[in-house]
Amino acid sequence: MAEVSELIKERRSKLEWIREAGIKPYAGKFLRSHCLGEAIEVGDGVKVAGRIMALRRHGKTTFADLRDRSGQIQIYVSFDLLGEERYNLFGKMDIGDFVGVEGEVFKTKTEELTIKVEDLTILSKSLRPLPEKWHGLKDVEIRYRQRYLDLIASEEVRKTFNLRSSLIKMMRQWLDERGFLEVETPMLQPIPGGAAGKPFKTHQDALGMDLYLRIAPELYLKRLLVGGFEKVYEINRSFRNEGISTRHNPEFTMLEVYQAYADYQDMMKLVEELIIHLAQKLLGGRKFAYQGKQIDLTRPWRRLTFRQALKEMYAVDIFSEEEDTKSLAEKLRRSGVKLKGEKVTRTALIRLLEKSLSSTSPAFVIDYPAFLCPLARKKDDKTAERFELFIGGCELANAYSELNDPIEQRERFEEQKLRDEENQLTDGDESQNPPDQTGSEEKKIDEDFIRALEYGMPPAGGLGLGIDRLVMLLTDSPSIRDVILFPQLRPEKL
């Protein structure tokens, strides 16, 4: 720390020198003729700008590496070309500073493309030294907390977030070409719904009412089906005031898709085709590595029922006796599964399936118990038309044949409300949210959603796909924090 403090002190001294010389160290607009990636192919006069990434001083000549978003190029700065005043100014430059330069592109004796600087402008003087190790930051906490340093230091990190941006763009294009309409629904909602989970609560002063950051956009998107939009999607930010882990962040990004006159089988086909399309476009094929496993997206993807999965993996038949979350927990314990609390949570079930479905091939777990699916159409008395998609041991997607019967929907909401009030089913992580810390909210039924269904909603299939987790998979990232630019962290201790 003492060494860093001395370097900061030295840079501040250089800053004062620049100011006293009558030069502005933080310039405004700079008109570039090319980005650096283009300048490499020009072979003529260029005007470019970027961050200094390396300096090699040799008396009255200096070589430096300049980087922008498109690439990196060497620049050659000499006393003879710039004169004493401008060369001395460049002598006050450090690694990390932004400069604009103008000059001719040429090749050195070692055939390296270089810009011979004929004029330069200081654009931004950096006061803190950059990390010394250019293969990436070692301290994970710094990587996540100071993402700007992580992006400077690691080309792989920049590639990850470029891929994320490309993925979302391709996802939009793919859906648009198939007639889906992108929409926006409220992030602030009077009743949190569409999924199980603990919401963040706030207060709206002008209306004098409590509101919640959405835990899912589902109920609003289905209102749009009622209104006549037959194919809609939203790339949405949702929020859940629950545990943080390598696969959970309180703020996350989802794709939700709804299609009228479809069901969960159509959603299986849609998500298969979408993920394969993205993998082929971004990675060049259907096979790739994820955390030491070779993932193979070749169709057909495996399909097994929820009942079949528990039978195969834990010798548990959920439908052999009265079915509810408590009886399921008892059966799992008898088979040797360790669970916290006397009732099983959906989160616990997902973890059991993730652990067991860690093969290299994708798998759809279909036909869930109806008591776990208050928004899904029933297939029979005990099961609902719902699936979850697992790839490489990670749950990526969740889908239903949507329930469109308003009378049955009200009954299911009432049943769900009773279970929630008895703390029998949550979507949170009880190990990180003890009951005495989570607090309680009065459970409310979304009466306007029921009213919308009473006007008639066409049969439909709905899908939720975790974009953060999909990016994890396609970039071989072990943690969700690696694919979110600014993940949620504890306050920094300064």
Secondary structure, DSSP 8 states (H G I E B T S, - for coil): -HHHHHHHHHHHHHHHHHHHTT--SB------S--HHHHTTT-SEEEEEEEEEEEEEETTEEEEEEEETTEEEEEEEEHHHHHHHHHHHHHT--TT-EEEEEEEEEE-TT--EEEEEEEEEEEE---S---S-TT--S-HHHHHHTHHHHHHH-HHHHHHHHHHHHHHHHHHHHHHHTT-EE----SEESS--SS-S---EEEETTTTEEEEE-S-SHHHHHHHHHTT--EEEEEEEEE--S--BTTB-SEEEEEEEEEET--HHHHHHHHHHHHHHHHHHHHSSSEEEETTEEEE--SS-EEEEHHHHHHHHH---TTSS--SHHHHHHHHHHTT---SSSS--HHHHHHHHHHH--SSS-EEEEEEEGGG-TTB-BSSSSEEEEEEEEETTEEEEEEEEB---HHHHHHHHHHHHHHHHTT---SS-TTTS-HHHH--------HHHHHHHHT----EEEEEEEHHHHHHHHHT-SSGGGTSSS--------
